[in-house]
């Protein structure tokens, strides 16, 4: 294995790998043996560091098959693969066995190889969010619970949280100590039974089952540790507990764990990400080398400094100096509008001004805390004839006709898949109604047979008769013909097979009076055939990982069935960020969560108001406030050259205009890097001086509760006033309460008294 000195010598022996790196990047890319944490600020070139490190390892004699790089989206993994392919090919022309993958895809590969040791059969299905919802509905019914009291969304959220903590249904039931948790435990148990019968796993299972496999199966753990002796993890701040266990188990023997991330960009706590994984890295790996990357190659100085000033108010972070060599640029435009319509018009003005300077629409974006905020801004931009795309519109694979087609293909590949089978049994309509399906389901459960077997036996067993029996038999015969074809044909027939399934099933059929919607449906199905035609097995795809004969072996002569199962897996593992296309000629509208990892010349971050950002749900804890502050930090640092951040004094909620309070975060942005525009001052009588307590000398509420005074609230208890601002809706006070932390209140309505 290379030592630190050997790798550092590469700077001289292989200068082409390091010539365009900064000193800090060279230090990271040339790191030798042992654990390392690279603190990579926004736009600091973390992907370049990871790929150069892989190339440096290979150049120094590490076999590529011993290297594993993990990230979170297919887009990030694909970019890394392409860069590594160019770098490593330049060194020795080979990268056999090198794995650059997402966590979920690599775990799926591990389960394809070792799943039989934990009861998962080959050809298992991977359920997406829609499939999970169907499965949990069936589970709630099987558990005898009411779907109105125990909604699928709330039960699935609880199950997901448990799985991220490596607790299966048995472990969850053992800890259930009240009516709610015991009820969820019964639904959880039934849900696992549905998955087992269907030979299916959900996204959380991919991580949970591999983490438990590594923890409990010594042979598998040692095999994978021997294979993956150099483990690199991108976006480490986004790892949850299961991913933490997987990465540490794989690197436990070699201790060669190289993680790259930024605590300041940890914004996924709501879906299980644990910021302590990165904050406590040195405790888990004593002696780990910590390398900060603070130079931002994306944004100009005003943007970098404004964002740095904001995030400095967080306590749970690792400090690094954020700098840039791109010049000062233009200050951040901080806007306070009278309402959301005025806000949207000013954002449109901002973008039109950038367009006049030659910036294309595709290089602009509007970011917001939640999707509901997109409507007004979208309307305003379209009125100005500014093209827009909403990044989280209906994604291709979420369209009904595509999900129907995928369900057909899943049943062909995995006939035990109950959720997919229920979805397609009468699509298009073939005379198999709900009553018939319920009879066959009851037969399957009473006899302990898979649902597809019960369908095949239904007519013979007298469960159904007449036209229904003929329809059921015809459906089963069609599925069996499809399944038989998978073993008889070659992978290059994938597209023609998909086309045959669409035609034989009737999914792509148009009636004599087809509508535009129907024609669009068929066009989408034709695009699915195109997607199948473009798919390549790993051995045949120059941008994919080389076939890993330990983790995910392919037969010497793979069949059409092998190709179909791997293609369906790749479709299932498409992440949110993978469907965003900044290259379209439109202004992109998206949430700040969705924007992570992207960059645009010009960005408008809207609706930065108390209750929105920070969100009302997060305001009860300091950790919640800090994650919300990190979210704004991420939004601001998507901008390269121009940034607007806005709020409104009034915003319509459920059809009723309501007063809004400007977010406390805006007060934390250093004024030296900001140009403020307050449109509400036209109505308040004077321009607001945000940092000047004297502005409140003529305000009764401000005089009664001055900065520094101790106050008593009937609910929040005793607190201390630390900031005051007079605006359109009244006098806003930021108060630090002893029991509940920071709250921002309107003094005229807060029912405060002096303590």
Secondary structure, 3 states (H helix, E strand, C coil): CCCHHHHHCHHHHCHHHCCCCCHHHHHHHCCCCCCEEEEECCCCCHHHHHHHHHHHHHHCCCCHHHEEEEECCHHHHHHHHHHHHHHHHHHCCCCCCCEEEEHHHHHHHHHHHHHHHHCCCCCCEEECHHHHHHHHHHHHHHCCCCCCCCCHHHHHHHHHHHHHCCCCHHHHHHHCCCHHHHHHHHHHHHHHHHHHHCCEEEHHHHHHHHHHHHHHCHHHHHHHHHHCCEEEECCHHHCCHHHHHHHHHHHCCCCCEEEEECHHHCCCHHHCCCCHHHHCHHHHCCCCEEEEECEECCCCHHHHHHHHHHHCCCCCCCCCCCEECCCCCCCEEEEEEEEHHHHHHHHHHHHHHHHHCCCCHHHEEEEECCHHHHHHHHHHHHHCCCCEEECCCCCHHHCHHHHHHHHHHHHHHCCCCHHHHHHHCCCCCCCCCHHHHHHHHHHHHHHCCCHHHHHHHCCCCCCCCHHHHHHHHHHHHHHHHHHHHHHHCEHHHHHHHHHHHHHHHCCCCCCCCCCHHHHHHHHHHHHHHHHHHHCCCHHHCCCCCCCCCCCCCCCCCCEHHHHHHHHHHHHHCCCHHHHCCCCCCCEEEEEHHHHCCCCEEEEEECCCECEECCEHHHCCCHHHHHHHHHHHHHHHCCEEEEEEEEEEEEEEECCEEEECCECHHHHHCCHHHEEEEECCHHHHCCCCCCCCHHHHCCCHHHHHCCCCCEEEECCCEEEEEEEEEEECCEEEEEEEECCCEEEEEEHHHCCEEEC
